[in-house]
Amino acid sequence: MLKNVTDDLEKILDGFIEKDVMINQSGFVESTYSINKLKYIIEYDILNIIDENSKNSIKINLNQVYKFENEIDKIIFYLDNDTTITLSLKR
């Protein structure tokens, strides 16, 4: 992923740190995850989202993301394999 795109993504993700987040995946596999205290690391174009409390995690290969949208309290990733992953703050 391009450096400036990664920088933009990091600025958005910084607003999610230590917050409760729902992660919804839809496409060929559908699932819902709950992250109670979000922490993230981007290394080698892999976004690793970790729950600091439970240590549950999800990794997203950013090279598979062709577009992401930022809405109020929400990020939507569109992946090459017709999958979307949505991160949204719990209310």
C-alpha positions in Angstrom: 0.0 0.0 0.0 1.3 3.5 -0.8 3.0 5.3 2.1 0.6 8.3 2.0 -2.4 6.0 2.0 -1.0 4.1 5.0 -0.4 7.4 6.8 -4.0 8.5 6.1 -5.3 5.1 7.5 -3.1 5.5 10.6 -4.6 8.9 11.3 -8.1 7.4 11.1 -7.2 4.3 13.2 -5.7 6.5 15.9 -9.3 7.6 16.7 -10.2 4.0 17.4 -7.3 3.2 19.9 -8.5 1.8 23.3 -12.1 2.0 22.2 -14.8 -0.7 21.8 -15.1 -1.7 18.1 -17.3 -4.1 16.1 -15.7 -5.7 13.1 -18.0 -7.1 10.5 -16.8 -9.2 7.5 -19.0 -9.9 4.6 -18.4 -11.7 1.4 -17.5 -15.4 0.9 -17.2 -15.6 4.7 -19.4 -13.6 7.0 -18.5 -13.0 10.6 -18.6 -10.5 13.4 -15.9 -9.7 16.0 -15.9 -7.6 19.1 -12.8 -5.7 20.1 -13.0 -4.3 23.6 -9.8 -2.2 23.7 -8.4 -1.7 20.2 -4.7 -1.6 19.5 -3.2 -1.8 16.0 0.1 -2.3 14.3 0.9 -1.9 10.6 4.0 -3.8 9.6 5.0 -5.0 6.1 1.5 -3.9 4.8 -0.3 -6.1 7.3 -2.8 -4.3 9.6 -2.9 -6.3 12.8 -5.9 -5.3 15.1 -5.6 -6.6 18.6 -7.9 -6.6 21.6 -5.6 -5.5 24.5 -7.9 -7.2 27.0 -8.5 -10.7 25.4 -5.6 -10.7 22.9 -8.0 -11.7 20.2 -6.9 -10.3 16.8 -7.5 -10.0 13.1 -4.9 -9.3 10.4 -5.7 -7.6 7.1 -3.3 -7.7 4.2 -3.4 -4.1 3.0 -2.2 -5.1 -0.4 -5.6 -6.8 -0.9 -7.4 -3.6 -0.1 -8.3 -1.6 -3.3 -10.3 1.1 -1.5 -11.3 2.2 2.0 -13.9 4.6 3.1 -14.0 6.6 6.3 -17.4 7.6 7.7 -18.3 8.9 11.1 -17.0 6.3 13.6 -16.6 3.8 10.8 -14.0 2.5 8.3 -14.9 0.2 5.5 -12.2 -1.8 3.7 -13.0 -3.2 0.2 -10.8 -6.3 -0.6 -9.9 -7.8 -3.9 -11.8 -11.1 -3.1 -15.2 -9.3 -3.0 -15.0 -9.0 0.8 -15.8 -6.0 2.9 -14.5 -5.5 6.4 -16.2 -2.8 8.5 -14.8 -1.4 11.7 -17.3 0.7 13.7 -17.2 2.1 17.2 -19.7 0.6 19.6 -22.3 3.0 20.9 
